[in-house]
Amino acid sequence: MQSKYESHRSIGLRALLLVESEDFDRDLKNALLTCGYDVYPALTSSHILKMVDNVDPSVIVLDVDRLTTDNIHSLHILNQIDPRPMVIFTEFSDEEMIDRVLKSRINAYIVGDKLPHHVGPTVQIAIARFKEVQSLKDELSETKRKLEGRKWIDKAKGLLMNTKGLTEDQAYQTLRKMAMDNSQRIDEVAKNVISFMQAVG
């Protein structure tokens, strides 16, 4: 199978196109090329995680009749360690297929439509929705990190106040100065201060 098809009007985005056989229907590949994507076909039976690592795709597009258990497993792992926008185009649909799609967290699920003027917007919307979800996840992770960091800072301030006789503001300024001097986040400094003070008793 050819490893890459270059679009004549590339928009700088790479599509990893997962198909079930070497003799796959070229309609979706051609639609993606028409929309400006550079297309990298690969078999669903290949090592998907390795393909993603090699291609670094902007979007993963599946052109399949059925999602196998192995496909779902690979996509689930991918979502955990290196999430990408994913779109599935299929000629068939049933409850089992929809259930598998939901479990794989695919961003768009299209039955039977591979026309370029539909494929382009579908993939574009899937990428946009993926980025929106990832942004919300990043915000949530950052909020959790800050809350956890605040706990370490408050604990470190308390130890400094008790052992050094500092006011709360003085304790905070001490942590802040240490963070600036060591080019570290203040919560990281707080953890180090706590570890050190607990070690020396």
NORLINTA-V559970 format. One record per pair of residues at least 24 apart in sequence whose C-alpha atoms are under 8 Angstrom apart, sorted by the first residue. I is the first residue (numbers start at 0). GAP is how many residues later the second one is. Records with the same first field share a line. If there is no record, write none. Layout:
BEGIN
I->GAP ; GAP
END
This chain:
BEGIN
0->40 ; 41
1->38 ; 39
2->37 ; 38 ; 39
3->34 ; 35 ; 36 ; 37
4->28 ; 33 ; 34 ; 35
5->27 ; 31 ; 32 ; 33
6->26 ; 27 ; 29 ; 30 ; 31 ; 32
7->25 ; 28
8->25 ; 27
9->26 ; 27 ; 28
10->25 ; 26
11->24 ; 25 ; 26
12->24 ; 25 ; 44 ; 45 ; 46
13->24 ; 25 ; 26 ; 41 ; 42 ; 43 ; 44 ; 45
14->24 ; 25 ; 42 ; 43 ; 44 ; 45 ; 46
15->24 ; 25 ; 26 ; 36 ; 39 ; 41 ; 42 ; 43 ; 44 ; 45
16->24 ; 25 ; 43 ; 44 ; 45 ; 46
17->24 ; 25 ; 26 ; 42 ; 43 ; 44 ; 45 ; 46
18->24 ; 25 ; 43 ; 44 ; 45
19->24 ; 25 ; 43 ; 44
26->87 ; 88
27->35 ; 86 ; 87 ; 88 ; 91
29->86
30->83 ; 84 ; 85 ; 88 ; 89
31->84 ; 87 ; 88
33->82
34->81 ; 82 ; 84 ; 85
43->27
44->26
47->26 ; 27
48->25 ; 29
56->27
57->26 ; 27
58->25 ; 26 ; 27 ; 28 ; 64 ; 68
59->24 ; 25 ; 26 ; 27
60->25 ; 26 ; 27 ; 28
61->24 ; 25 ; 26 ; 27
62->25 ; 26 ; 27
63->24 ; 25 ; 26 ; 27
64->25 ; 26 ; 27
65->24 ; 26 ; 31
66->30 ; 33 ; 34
71->28 ; 31 ; 32
72->31
74->29
75->27 ; 28 ; 29
78->26
83->46
84->41 ; 42 ; 45 ; 46
85->40 ; 41
86->36 ; 39
88->24 ; 25
148->38 ; 39
149->37
151->35 ; 38 ; 39
152->33 ; 34 ; 37 ; 38
154->35 ; 39
155->34 ; 35 ; 37 ; 38
156->33
158->35 ; 38
END
